[in-house]
Amino acid sequence: MEIAVSRSKPRAILLTILLTFFGLGLLAAPAAAQSDYPNRTVRIVVPATPGGGSDLFARLVAQHLASVMGQQFVIDNRPGGGTLVGMEAVLNSPPDGHTLYLSPSTSTSMHVVRRTMPFDVRRAFVPVTQLVVVPQALIVHPDVPARSAADFIALAKREPGKLTYGSAGIGTAPHMAMELFKSMAGIDEQHIPYRGVSQSVTDILGGRVSGMVLNVLTSKPHLDSGKLRALGITGAKRSEALPDVPTIAESALPGYQALQWFGILAPAGTPAPVVQLLQTRIAEGMRSAETKARLAADGAEAVASTPAEFAALINEEIEKWTVSGKGCKYSAAGVDQLRKTPSD
């Protein structure tokens, strides 16, 4: 087929052709730049001290991604501020996929315990994937005369304000779970926030605090050894790792549920193809039979959601804690500790 071209407009046509191809080249440039991702070491920022759930899951992901993507994925532990220190470290990095954030569920409840938030999580980050859901357990030192969640509530009502509970920091998932428990049970306990999971566990093992909510992954070795006692699971169903421990909802407080989850976020503006590539690679690892079995043994459940599914969860959780948190009480002094306190 021939196309008739007017001799009077050769330059206009040539310019149109050049602009067309130049424009296509511009459009193709970002895709070409992203096709070699990652082209250097990728940093996964963990807003907690080494050894906790956040750190464990980050290392699991980093090991898998390094093996399938041909680059190093390193862990950068940034505890402090109830996740804010770690979050800000990520937001101050270029949105190119080479800095990622291992987000605990704390990210969706921080706004409840802060007078102001420096950013909106939903706008500052783009979701990559929810990695896992980890059930938590209400645990006590063996010296506490309670063998069920109902016993614990009764004890707290007989001796209001005498019982204490520890947490990995103000606004962390264990703290929020316990505040919800207190609110629904109508009891009063003194909250003692620590600078991370390890310190809070050390003190409950030593009997310096009465109890706490702790994820099953971290608490199971101490429960198996008899050094701690589990009174109830915070999720809607029993944990495979602790099948004989009833849920708090079935044994004491119908409707109670407080899960802990972990996921991967990237700074807003990270190219969509990079986000999708990361989600695909992470999902492959999380869905492997070996990983599922390893997680299940510790009471965790692999999720590997899509970015859209993870975004929906984040919105849901923010709304949940905004409503539930209205009944929680925090001292001004406690809120002011946020910049000093690491997360779970």
C-alpha positions as a LaTeX table, in Angstrom:
\begin{tabular}{lrrr}
\hline
Residue & $x$ (\AA) & $y$ (\AA) & $z$ (\AA) \\
\hline
Met1 & 0.00 & 0.00 & 0.00 \\
Glu2 & 1.40 & 3.39 & $-0.98$ \\
Ile3 & 0.94 & 6.56 & 1.02 \\
Ala4 & 0.87 & 9.80 & $-0.90$ \\
Val5 & 3.10 & 12.48 & 0.60 \\
Ser6 & 2.85 & 16.12 & $-0.30$ \\
Arg7 & 6.16 & 17.59 & $-1.47$ \\
Ser8 & 5.35 & 20.78 & 0.38 \\
Lys9 & 5.53 & 19.18 & 3.82 \\
Pro10 & 8.62 & 16.96 & 3.89 \\
Arg11 & 10.18 & 18.69 & 6.89 \\
Ala12 & 6.97 & 18.56 & 8.91 \\
Ile13 & 6.60 & 14.86 & 8.19 \\
Leu14 & 10.24 & 14.16 & 9.03 \\
Leu15 & 9.88 & 16.09 & 12.27 \\
Thr16 & 6.76 & 14.13 & 13.14 \\
Ile17 & 8.56 & 10.84 & 12.48 \\
Leu18 & 11.56 & 11.87 & 14.57 \\
Leu19 & 9.40 & 13.06 & 17.45 \\
Thr20 & 7.42 & 9.84 & 17.33 \\
Phe21 & 10.48 & 7.62 & 17.56 \\
Phe22 & 12.17 & 9.92 & 20.07 \\
Gly23 & 9.05 & 9.78 & 22.24 \\
Leu24 & 8.94 & 6.01 & 22.04 \\
Gly25 & 12.56 & 5.97 & 23.05 \\
Leu26 & 11.79 & 8.09 & 26.11 \\
Leu27 & 8.98 & 5.77 & 27.07 \\
Ala28 & 11.22 & 2.76 & 26.64 \\
Ala29 & 14.06 & 4.25 & 28.67 \\
Pro30 & 12.57 & 3.62 & 32.12 \\
Ala31 & 11.69 & 0.04 & 31.19 \\
Ala32 & 15.22 & $-0.51$ & 29.95 \\
Ala33 & 16.61 & 0.99 & 33.14 \\
Gln34 & 14.41 & $-1.29$ & 35.24 \\
Ser35 & 15.23 & $-4.43$ & 33.28 \\
Asp36 & 18.61 & $-4.75$ & 35.03 \\
Tyr37 & 17.13 & $-4.41$ & 38.52 \\
Pro38 & 18.72 & $-4.93$ & 40.92 \\
Asn39 & 22.02 & $-3.53$ & 39.69 \\
Arg40 & 23.61 & $-3.15$ & 43.13 \\
Thr41 & 23.15 & $-4.28$ & 46.72 \\
Val42 & 19.59 & $-3.98$ & 48.03 \\
Arg43 & 19.04 & $-2.88$ & 51.62 \\
Ile44 & 16.10 & $-4.19$ & 53.67 \\
Val45 & 15.54 & $-1.89$ & 56.63 \\
Val46 & 14.21 & $-3.62$ & 59.75 \\
Pro47 & 12.79 & $-1.31$ & 62.45 \\
Ala48 & 13.86 & $-3.60$ & 65.29 \\
Thr49 & 16.84 & $-5.13$ & 67.00 \\
Pro50 & 18.30 & $-8.39$ & 65.65 \\
Gly51 & 16.68 & $-11.62$ & 66.81 \\
Gly52 & 12.99 & $-10.71$ & 66.77 \\
Gly53 & 10.26 & $-11.67$ & 64.31 \\
Ser54 & 10.91 & $-8.73$ & 61.99 \\
Asp55 & 14.59 & $-9.59$ & 61.72 \\
Leu56 & 13.93 & $-13.29$ & 61.15 \\
Phe57 & 11.48 & $-12.74$ & 58.30 \\
Ala58 & 13.68 & $-10.10$ & 56.69 \\
Arg59 & 16.62 & $-12.50$ & 56.64 \\
Leu60 & 14.45 & $-15.25$ & 55.19 \\
Val61 & 13.40 & $-12.95$ & 52.35 \\
Ala62 & 16.90 & $-11.57$ & 51.82 \\
Gln63 & 18.40 & $-15.03$ & 51.52 \\
His64 & 15.85 & $-16.09$ & 48.92 \\
Leu65 & 16.06 & $-12.89$ & 46.85 \\
Ala66 & 19.84 & $-12.98$ & 46.79 \\
Ser67 & 19.76 & $-16.53$ & 45.46 \\
Val68 & 17.32 & $-15.78$ & 42.62 \\
Met69 & 18.20 & $-12.19$ & 41.69 \\
Gly70 & 21.98 & $-12.29$ & 41.59 \\
Gln71 & 22.63 & $-9.41$ & 44.00 \\
Gln72 & 23.23 & $-9.05$ & 47.69 \\
Phe73 & 20.24 & $-8.25$ & 49.90 \\
Val74 & 21.49 & $-6.96$ & 53.26 \\
Ile75 & 19.66 & $-6.32$ & 56.52 \\
Asp76 & 19.89 & $-2.87$ & 58.09 \\
Asn77 & 18.51 & $-2.91$ & 61.64 \\
Arg78 & 17.15 & 0.53 & 62.58 \\
Pro79 & 15.30 & 0.26 & 65.91 \\
Gly80 & 13.72 & 3.28 & 67.54 \\
Gly81 & 10.62 & 5.43 & 67.54 \\
Gly82 & 8.21 & 2.53 & 67.42 \\
Thr83 & 9.23 & 1.92 & 63.75 \\
Leu84 & 9.62 & 5.62 & 62.84 \\
Val85 & 13.41 & 5.55 & 62.72 \\
Gly86 & 13.39 & 2.69 & 60.24 \\
Met87 & 10.56 & 4.13 & 58.18 \\
Glu88 & 12.26 & 7.50 & 57.84 \\
Ala89 & 15.51 & 5.82 & 56.78 \\
Val90 & 13.62 & 4.21 & 53.89 \\
Leu91 & 11.74 & 7.37 & 52.93 \\
Asn92 & 15.03 & 9.28 & 52.75 \\
Ser93 & 16.33 & 6.82 & 50.15 \\
Pro94 & 15.79 & 6.96 & 46.35 \\
Pro95 & 12.57 & 5.17 & 45.28 \\
Asp96 & 14.34 & 2.78 & 42.94 \\
Gly97 & 13.81 & $-0.55$ & 44.69 \\
His98 & 17.26 & $-0.70$ & 46.27 \\
Thr99 & 15.94 & 0.21 & 49.72 \\
Leu100 & 13.00 & $-1.77$ & 51.09 \\
Tyr101 & 11.17 & $-1.77$ & 54.41 \\
Leu102 & 10.26 & $-4.83$ & 56.46 \\
Ser103 & 7.01 & $-3.57$ & 57.91 \\
Pro104 & 5.49 & $-5.01$ & 61.06 \\
Ser105 & 1.79 & $-4.46$ & 61.67 \\
Thr106 & 2.86 & $-1.67$ & 64.01 \\
Ser107 & 3.04 & 0.59 & 60.96 \\
Thr108 & $-0.76$ & 0.73 & 60.90 \\
Ser109 & $-1.25$ & 1.60 & 64.57 \\
Met110 & 1.45 & 4.20 & 65.26 \\
His111 & $-0.92$ & 7.07 & 64.52 \\
Val112 & $-3.08$ & 6.01 & 67.49 \\
Val113 & $-0.36$ & 6.68 & 70.07 \\
Arg114 & 1.27 & 9.73 & 68.52 \\
Arg115 & 0.05 & 13.28 & 68.77 \\
Thr116 & 1.12 & 13.76 & 65.15 \\
Met117 & 2.53 & 11.55 & 62.42 \\
Pro118 & 5.20 & 12.92 & 60.06 \\
Phe119 & 3.63 & 11.07 & 57.11 \\
Asp120 & 0.68 & 8.95 & 56.02 \\
Val121 & 1.84 & 5.35 & 55.58 \\
Arg122 & $-0.62$ & 4.86 & 52.72 \\
Arg123 & 0.89 & 7.73 & 50.73 \\
Ala124 & 4.54 & 7.50 & 51.76 \\
Phe125 & 4.97 & 3.84 & 50.78 \\
Val126 & 3.86 & 1.43 & 48.09 \\
Pro127 & 2.93 & $-2.10$ & 49.22 \\
Val128 & 4.94 & $-4.97$ & 47.74 \\
Thr129 & 3.58 & $-8.01$ & 49.58 \\
Gln130 & 2.38 & $-9.21$ & 52.95 \\
Leu131 & 4.78 & $-11.95$ & 53.95 \\
Val132 & 3.23 & $-13.72$ & 56.90 \\
Val133 & 0.64 & $-13.66$ & 59.64 \\
Val134 & 1.96 & $-14.54$ & 63.09 \\
Pro135 & $-0.46$ & $-15.36$ & 65.90 \\
Gln136 & 0.31 & $-13.88$ & 69.29 \\
Ala137 & $-0.24$ & $-15.36$ & 72.72 \\
Leu138 & $-1.08$ & $-13.85$ & 76.08 \\
Ile139 & 1.71 & $-15.23$ & 78.26 \\
Val140 & 2.57 & $-14.98$ & 81.95 \\
His141 & 5.39 & $-15.91$ & 84.29 \\
Pro142 & 4.65 & $-19.24$ & 86.03 \\
Asp143 & 4.36 & $-17.47$ & 89.40 \\
Val144 & 1.23 & $-15.64$ & 88.23 \\
Pro145 & $-1.79$ & $-17.58$ & 89.58 \\
Ala146 & $-3.68$ & $-17.78$ & 86.30 \\
Arg147 & $-4.05$ & $-20.67$ & 83.87 \\
Ser148 & $-6.44$ & $-19.10$ & 81.38 \\
Ala149 & $-7.34$ & $-15.71$ & 79.97 \\
Ala150 & $-10.48$ & $-15.77$ & 82.14 \\
Asp151 & $-8.35$ & $-16.42$ & 85.25 \\
Phe152 & $-6.09$ & $-13.52$ & 84.33 \\
Ile153 & $-9.05$ & $-11.16$ & 83.93 \\
Ala154 & $-10.49$ & $-12.25$ & 87.27 \\
Leu155 & $-7.11$ & $-11.74$ & 88.96 \\
Ala156 & $-6.76$ & $-8.27$ & 87.48 \\
Lys157 & $-10.23$ & $-7.32$ & 88.70 \\
Arg158 & $-9.47$ & $-8.55$ & 92.23 \\
Glu159 & $-6.24$ & $-6.57$ & 92.33 \\
Pro160 & $-6.70$ & $-3.56$ & 90.00 \\
Gly161 & $-3.48$ & $-1.90$ & 88.93 \\
Lys162 & $-1.23$ & $-4.49$ & 90.59 \\
Leu163 & $-0.50$ & $-6.61$ & 87.52 \\
Thr164 & 2.07 & $-5.38$ & 85.02 \\
Tyr165 & 2.65 & $-6.18$ & 81.39 \\
Gly166 & 5.63 & $-5.58$ & 79.17 \\
Ser167 & 5.89 & $-4.80$ & 75.47 \\
Ala168 & 8.55 & $-4.17$ & 72.85 \\
Gly169 & 7.55 & $-0.50$ & 72.86 \\
Ile170 & 4.67 & 1.93 & 72.76 \\
Gly171 & 2.43 & 1.41 & 69.76 \\
Thr172 & 3.90 & $-2.00$ & 68.85 \\
Ala173 & 1.61 & $-4.90$ & 67.97 \\
Pro174 & 1.93 & $-6.58$ & 71.40 \\
His175 & 1.16 & $-3.29$ & 73.13 \\
Met176 & $-1.91$ & $-2.62$ & 71.00 \\
Ala177 & $-3.12$ & $-6.21$ & 71.45 \\
Met178 & $-2.88$ & $-5.88$ & 75.23 \\
Glu179 & $-4.61$ & $-2.50$ & 75.24 \\
Leu180 & $-7.47$ & $-4.01$ & 73.25 \\
Phe181 & $-7.57$ & $-6.90$ & 75.73 \\
Lys182 & $-7.70$ & $-4.49$ & 78.69 \\
Ser183 & $-10.41$ & $-2.40$ & 77.07 \\
Met184 & $-12.64$ & $-5.37$ & 76.24 \\
Ala185 & $-12.07$ & $-7.03$ & 79.63 \\
Gly186 & $-12.52$ & $-3.85$ & 81.64 \\
Ile187 & $-9.30$ & $-4.29$ & 83.61 \\
Asp188 & $-6.34$ & $-2.14$ & 84.57 \\
Glu189 & $-2.68$ & $-3.13$ & 84.28 \\
Gln190 & 0.49 & $-1.11$ & 84.35 \\
His191 & 2.27 & $-0.98$ & 80.99 \\
Ile192 & 6.06 & $-1.21$ & 80.97 \\
Pro193 & 7.49 & $-0.48$ & 77.49 \\
Tyr194 & 10.97 & $-1.82$ & 76.70 \\
Arg195 & 13.58 & $-1.03$ & 74.12 \\
Gly196 & 12.85 & $-4.07$ & 71.98 \\
Val197 & 11.62 & $-7.64$ & 72.20 \\
Ser198 & 14.70 & $-9.19$ & 73.82 \\
Gln199 & 14.63 & $-6.90$ & 76.86 \\
Ser200 & 10.92 & $-7.45$ & 77.46 \\
Val201 & 11.34 & $-11.24$ & 77.23 \\
Thr202 & 14.30 & $-11.14$ & 79.62 \\
Asp203 & 12.21 & $-9.38$ & 82.24 \\
Ile204 & 9.17 & $-11.63$ & 82.01 \\
Leu205 & 11.46 & $-14.66$ & 82.28 \\
Gly206 & 12.89 & $-13.08$ & 85.41 \\
Gly207 & 9.43 & $-12.44$ & 86.87 \\
Arg208 & 9.85 & $-8.66$ & 86.81 \\
Val209 & 6.61 & $-8.25$ & 84.84 \\
Ser210 & 3.44 & $-10.32$ & 85.23 \\
Gly211 & 2.68 & $-10.97$ & 81.59 \\
Met212 & 2.63 & $-9.72$ & 78.03 \\
Val213 & 1.40 & $-10.45$ & 74.55 \\
Leu214 & 4.15 & $-11.99$ & 72.44 \\
Asn215 & 4.18 & $-13.64$ & 69.05 \\
Val216 & 4.19 & $-17.43$ & 69.10 \\
Leu217 & 7.39 & $-17.55$ & 67.08 \\
Thr218 & 9.36 & $-15.84$ & 69.86 \\
Ser219 & 7.52 & $-17.27$ & 72.84 \\
Lys220 & 7.31 & $-20.96$ & 71.87 \\
Pro221 & 10.79 & $-22.06$ & 73.07 \\
His222 & 10.09 & $-20.56$ & 76.51 \\
Leu223 & 6.64 & $-22.11$ & 76.62 \\
Asp224 & 8.03 & $-25.52$ & 75.67 \\
Ser225 & 10.64 & $-25.28$ & 78.44 \\
Gly226 & 8.02 & $-24.32$ & 81.04 \\
Lys227 & 9.63 & $-20.98$ & 81.78 \\
Leu228 & 6.48 & $-19.18$ & 80.61 \\
Arg229 & 2.79 & $-20.11$ & 80.40 \\
Ala230 & 0.38 & $-19.34$ & 77.55 \\
Leu231 & $-3.15$ & $-18.31$ & 78.52 \\
Gly232 & $-4.69$ & $-17.65$ & 75.13 \\
Ile233 & $-4.11$ & $-17.02$ & 71.43 \\
Thr234 & $-4.96$ & $-13.55$ & 70.12 \\
Gly235 & $-6.09$ & $-14.72$ & 66.67 \\
Ala236 & $-9.46$ & $-15.98$ & 65.49 \\
Lys237 & $-8.20$ & $-19.58$ & 65.39 \\
Arg238 & $-5.83$ & $-21.70$ & 67.41 \\
Ser239 & $-2.18$ & $-21.82$ & 66.49 \\
Glu240 & $-0.79$ & $-24.99$ & 64.92 \\
Ala241 & 2.29 & $-24.46$ & 67.04 \\
Leu242 & 0.21 & $-24.38$ & 70.26 \\
Pro243 & $-2.87$ & $-26.47$ & 69.45 \\
Asp244 & $-3.88$ & $-26.98$ & 73.10 \\
Val245 & $-4.03$ & $-23.25$ & 73.86 \\
Pro246 & $-7.53$ & $-21.80$ & 73.21 \\
Thr247 & $-8.10$ & $-18.44$ & 71.61 \\
Ile248 & $-8.93$ & $-15.53$ & 73.88 \\
Ala249 & $-12.16$ & $-15.13$ & 71.90 \\
Glu250 & $-13.35$ & $-18.67$ & 72.66 \\
Ser251 & $-12.25$ & $-18.75$ & 76.30 \\
Ala252 & $-12.85$ & $-15.24$ & 77.63 \\
Leu253 & $-13.65$ & $-12.36$ & 75.26 \\
Pro254 & $-15.88$ & $-13.18$ & 72.25 \\
Gly255 & $-14.89$ & $-11.14$ & 69.20 \\
Tyr256 & $-11.36$ & $-10.42$ & 70.41 \\
Gln257 & $-8.71$ & $-10.61$ & 67.68 \\
Ala258 & $-5.28$ & $-9.04$ & 67.31 \\
Leu259 & $-2.93$ & $-10.51$ & 64.73 \\
Gln260 & 0.64 & $-9.62$ & 64.04 \\
Trp261 & 1.81 & $-9.57$ & 60.43 \\
Phe262 & 4.89 & $-8.60$ & 58.48 \\
Gly263 & 5.26 & $-7.35$ & 54.92 \\
Ile264 & 7.52 & $-5.55$ & 52.48 \\
Leu265 & 7.00 & $-1.88$ & 51.58 \\
Ala266 & 8.95 & 0.36 & 49.22 \\
Pro267 & 9.13 & 4.16 & 49.08 \\
Ala268 & 6.35 & 5.84 & 47.10 \\
Gly269 & 7.47 & 6.38 & 43.52 \\
Thr270 & 9.21 & 3.01 & 43.19 \\
Pro271 & 8.56 & 1.87 & 39.59 \\
Ala272 & 5.64 & $-0.51$ & 39.25 \\
Pro273 & 7.66 & $-3.11$ & 37.27 \\
Val274 & 10.20 & $-3.27$ & 40.11 \\
Val275 & 7.43 & $-3.69$ & 42.70 \\
Gln276 & 5.84 & $-6.45$ & 40.65 \\
Leu277 & 9.15 & $-8.24$ & 40.12 \\
Leu278 & 9.86 & $-8.18$ & 43.85 \\
Gln279 & 6.39 & $-9.47$ & 44.67 \\
Thr280 & 6.73 & $-12.31$ & 42.18 \\
Arg281 & 10.14 & $-13.40$ & 43.44 \\
Ile282 & 9.18 & $-13.13$ & 47.11 \\
Ala283 & 5.94 & $-15.05$ & 46.53 \\
Glu284 & 7.88 & $-17.88$ & 44.87 \\
Gly285 & 9.99 & $-18.25$ & 47.98 \\
Met286 & 7.19 & $-17.86$ & 50.52 \\
Arg287 & 4.99 & $-20.41$ & 48.76 \\
Ser288 & 7.63 & $-23.11$ & 48.57 \\
Ala289 & 6.84 & $-26.27$ & 50.56 \\
Glu290 & 10.07 & $-25.91$ & 52.53 \\
Thr291 & 9.32 & $-22.33$ & 53.64 \\
Lys292 & 5.71 & $-23.11$ & 54.51 \\
Ala293 & 6.76 & $-26.05$ & 56.65 \\
Arg294 & 9.45 & $-24.00$ & 58.38 \\
Leu295 & 7.00 & $-21.20$ & 59.17 \\
Ala296 & 4.21 & $-23.52$ & 60.29 \\
Ala297 & 6.53 & $-25.20$ & 62.78 \\
Asp298 & 6.96 & $-21.81$ & 64.43 \\
Gly299 & 3.29 & $-20.90$ & 64.25 \\
Ala300 & 3.53 & $-18.50$ & 61.30 \\
Glu301 & 1.46 & $-18.66$ & 58.13 \\
Ala302 & 2.85 & $-17.63$ & 54.73 \\
Val303 & 0.69 & $-15.15$ & 52.79 \\
Ala304 & 2.62 & $-13.65$ & 49.82 \\
Ser305 & $-0.24$ & $-11.35$ & 48.80 \\
Thr306 & $-0.36$ & $-9.10$ & 45.76 \\
Pro307 & 0.41 & $-5.38$ & 46.15 \\
Ala308 & $-3.31$ & $-4.59$ & 45.82 \\
Glu309 & $-4.26$ & $-7.14$ & 48.48 \\
Phe310 & $-1.60$ & $-5.81$ & 50.83 \\
Ala311 & $-2.82$ & $-2.23$ & 50.27 \\
Ala312 & $-6.35$ & $-3.32$ & 51.20 \\
Leu313 & $-5.07$ & $-4.94$ & 54.41 \\
Ile314 & $-3.16$ & $-1.79$ & 55.39 \\
Asn315 & $-6.28$ & 0.35 & 54.91 \\
Glu316 & $-8.35$ & $-2.15$ & 56.90 \\
Glu317 & $-5.87$ & $-2.26$ & 59.79 \\
Ile318 & $-5.53$ & 1.53 & 59.98 \\
Glu319 & $-9.30$ & 1.88 & 60.21 \\
Lys320 & $-9.51$ & $-0.90$ & 62.82 \\
Trp321 & $-6.92$ & 0.61 & 65.16 \\
Thr322 & $-8.24$ & 4.13 & 64.66 \\
Val323 & $-11.60$ & 2.97 & 66.03 \\
Ser324 & $-10.27$ & 0.52 & 68.66 \\
Gly325 & $-7.58$ & 2.90 & 69.84 \\
Lys326 & $-10.05$ & 5.54 & 70.93 \\
Gly327 & $-10.66$ & 3.62 & 74.13 \\
Cys328 & $-6.97$ & 3.12 & 74.91 \\
Lys329 & $-5.17$ & 5.32 & 77.43 \\
Tyr330 & $-1.55$ & 6.38 & 77.12 \\
Ser331 & 0.41 & 8.75 & 79.31 \\
Ala332 & 2.02 & 11.81 & 77.74 \\
Ala333 & 5.35 & 10.63 & 79.15 \\
Gly334 & 4.89 & 7.28 & 77.43 \\
Val335 & 4.08 & 8.86 & 74.08 \\
Asp336 & 7.19 & 11.04 & 74.38 \\
Gln337 & 9.31 & 7.86 & 74.58 \\
Leu338 & 8.41 & 6.89 & 71.01 \\
Arg339 & 11.59 & 8.21 & 69.46 \\
Lys340 & 13.59 & 6.10 & 71.89 \\
Thr341 & 11.64 & 2.87 & 71.67 \\
Pro342 & 12.19 & 0.21 & 68.99 \\
Ser343 & 9.45 & $-1.97$ & 67.61 \\
Asp344 & 8.84 & $-5.67$ & 67.62 \\
\hline
\end{tabular}
